[in-house]
C-alpha cells in the first residue's frame, strides 16, 4: 500500500477519534442520574367513633421547614384508606444528589387538613432527619421528633415512628317503618241504659203519690161539707 495513502488513513482515524472525544456524552433526561429518591415511612390509624363505619377516603401529607435550602419533586404524598384499621404509608420525593447534605439537616412532616364530612384530622407535626449512606445513594435510616408548638427537635421529644390517627363520626339515619300501624280509634262512652224494672218502680212511685194526694183531697172535701152543715 502506498505510504501516502496509509498516512492519509491514519490521519483520518486520528481525526475521528479526536472528534469522538470532544463530543459531549448524551445526558439522561432531566438529569435523572443525579436524582435521589427519598422514601419517608409513616403510619395512619383510622378509628370509628360513631355508629357508621369509616368510608373510603384519601389523605394527603406534606413536608416543609427544611433545615437547609432544598429543592425537591413530590412523587407520592397521599394514602388511600377504607375502613377502621392501621395503614402503612410512604411519602416519596426526589432531590438532586448535590442537595443530600442539606436534606440531612431535616425537615417538618405533617398531614394536610381536609374537609371531608365526619372526619377529624390529626394535626401532629413531626421533624424527620435522614441518615444517608456514604455515597448518598439512599437513606440508611431516620431520626424522628414530635413537635409541640415552637418546640425544636431534642432528645426529650424523640419518637420511633411518624404516627397519625384520624377518626370518623357519623350516626345511622333514622328509617321510618314501611307499614306503620294505625292507632285504634277511641271508643265513645255509652249512654246509660234504663232497665224495665227501674221504669216500673218509677210508675209505682208516681201512682202511690197520686193516690195519697187524691185520698187527702177527698177527706178534706168531706170534712169541709160536714162543717158547713
Phi, psi and omega in degrees: 000139180299133181301326181293317179294320179297320179296319179296321180294321178294319179296319180295319179295318179296320180296319179295321179294319179296320179295322180293322179292321183286334183290135180291144177289141179296128181273150176294150183303127176059024177063038183297334181292344180259005182265144177239129179273127180251124180244116183254112182278147176207168180234137178238121177260132177249124183241148176258121180245355179243207182269338183262146177289145179298131179280175176296136183206152177246132181242146185243147180233164185213155174241158181178188180050055181292145179289341178213158181308138185204146174234136184214166176232125182285133176254316179213125181226011181234164174219137180261135179234159178202092179106176184271107175184185179261142181235136176266120181249165178219115176270123187237133174211165180240150175222163175288142182304328182291345182259003180298325177298319177294320181296333180293353174281348175097173181198162180272150180222130182205172178266143176278123182288121180266189183231020180294137184294133176090351185263141171246122187265136176286121184257021179296140177247139179236164173234126184244134178237115180281149175247110185273155170288171186300325184263008178061025178282329182204167178273125181273339181184177183224155169234128185243147177224142176263126184259137175238109181067234181266016183295140179263156178301136181199170182300328185286340180242027177282139180230164183274334182210165175266107185236135178231151177228117175252136182244151180235131180232127175200142179261154179290138178292146179278119181257120180293149179297144183291328181225079183295142179286137178277124181296143181297145180290141180296140180282136178281140179294136181280143177289140181297134180268139177259121183283160178297326178297323179293319179297321179297316179298322179295317180293320178298320180295320179294319178296321179297315181294319180295321179296317179298318181295320181292320179294320179295320180295319180295312180299321181293320181294317179297316181297323182290323180291322179295320179292327182290335178286000000 
